[in-house]
Amino acid sequence: MGFLAVLVAGIAGFMFGAIWYTVLAKPWMAASGVALNEAGDAPANQKDPLPYITSIVGAILVAGMMRHVFVLSGIDSFGEGLVSGFGVGLFLVAPWIATFYAFGARPFRLTLIDGGYATFGCTVIGAVLTLL
């Protein structure tokens, strides 16, 4: 059952990211400086499967580690999973993103967008893990 919970939670985190980046597509494209297609309305690599594969595999790996930590910590209720997932994203993942982007002289707006996804994506993963 643990493997299924990790898989479902990872997919949920990935799906949340799809929604997050659909809603924030324009500000993310502007802040990230990603190469755009000829129409200028989507990333030039939009049809490349590698970023999507990387994203879903990454979300499943995060879900797997979060499940491991949750089991060791006795986190087993929805509320605990929600708060713990939020904490993982906000206090573990987002600071690394902020560090990388600060040294890379990336726009702060990009830090907020990507750090926000890390925070709320981990929140979703934590909630799903404790529901299953």
C-alpha positions in Angstrom: 0.0 0.0 0.0 2.9 2.3 0.6 4.1 2.2 -3.0 0.6 3.0 -4.2 0.3 6.0 -1.8 3.7 7.3 -3.0 2.7 6.9 -6.7 -0.7 8.6 -6.2 0.8 11.4 -4.1 3.5 12.0 -6.6 1.0 12.2 -9.5 -1.1 14.6 -7.4 1.9 16.8 -6.9 2.7 16.7 -10.6 -1.0 17.5 -11.5 -0.9 20.4 -9.0 2.2 21.7 -10.8 0.4 21.5 -14.2 -2.4 23.7 -12.8 0.1 26.1 -11.0 2.2 26.6 -14.1 -0.8 26.9 -16.4 -2.2 29.7 -14.2 1.3 31.4 -13.9 2.5 30.6 -17.4 3.0 34.2 -18.6 4.8 35.5 -15.5 6.9 32.3 -15.3 7.9 32.6 -19.0 8.8 36.2 -18.5 10.8 35.7 -15.3 12.5 32.5 -16.4 13.8 33.8 -19.7 12.9 30.4 -21.3 13.1 30.4 -25.1 9.6 30.8 -26.6 8.0 29.3 -29.7 7.5 31.5 -32.8 4.2 32.8 -31.6 5.8 33.8 -28.3 3.1 32.2 -26.2 4.7 29.0 -25.0 8.1 27.5 -24.3 10.0 26.4 -27.4 10.5 23.0 -25.8 6.8 22.5 -25.0 6.6 19.3 -27.0 9.8 17.8 -25.5 8.8 15.0 -23.1 11.9 15.2 -21.0 10.9 18.1 -18.7 7.5 16.4 -18.1 9.2 13.0 -17.4 11.7 14.7 -15.1 8.9 16.5 -13.3 6.7 13.4 -12.6 9.7 11.3 -11.6 10.9 14.1 -9.3 7.4 14.4 -7.7 7.3 10.6 -7.1 10.8 10.7 -5.5 9.8 13.6 -3.3 6.6 11.7 -2.3 8.7 8.6 -1.5 11.0 10.5 0.8 8.2 12.4 2.4 6.4 9.1 3.1 9.6 7.7 4.7 9.9 10.7 6.9 6.2 10.7 7.8 6.4 7.0 8.8 9.4 7.6 11.0 7.8 10.7 12.5 4.4 9.2 13.1 2.7 11.7 10.8 -0.6 9.9 9.9 -3.5 12.3 10.0 -4.6 14.6 7.2 -3.9 17.8 9.2 -0.4 16.6 10.1 0.3 15.6 6.5 -0.9 19.0 5.2 1.1 21.0 7.7 4.2 18.8 7.4 4.1 18.9 3.6 3.8 22.7 3.7 6.8 22.8 6.1 8.9 20.5 3.8 8.1 22.8 0.8 8.5 26.1 2.6 11.4 25.3 4.9 13.4 22.7 3.0 12.8 22.9 -0.7 12.1 26.7 -1.3 15.2 27.9 0.5 17.4 25.8 -1.8 15.6 27.2 -4.8 16.1 30.7 -3.4 19.8 30.0 -2.9 20.3 28.7 -6.4 18.4 31.6 -7.9 20.2 34.2 -5.8 23.6 33.0 -6.9 22.3 32.7 -10.5 21.0 36.3 -10.4 17.6 35.0 -11.3 14.6 37.3 -10.8 13.0 37.2 -7.4 9.6 36.7 -9.1 10.9 33.4 -10.4 11.9 32.4 -6.9 8.4 33.1 -5.7 6.7 31.2 -8.5 9.0 28.1 -8.3 9.2 28.3 -4.5 5.5 28.6 -4.3 5.1 25.4 -6.4 7.6 23.6 -4.2 5.7 24.7 -1.1 2.2 24.0 -2.2 3.2 20.9 -4.2 4.7 19.4 -1.1 1.5 20.4 0.8 -0.6 18.4 -1.7 1.8 15.4 -1.6 1.7 15.4 2.3 -2.1 15.6 2.3 -2.5 12.8 -0.2 0.0 10.6 1.6 -1.9 10.8 4.8 -5.3 10.2 3.1 -4.0 6.9 1.8 
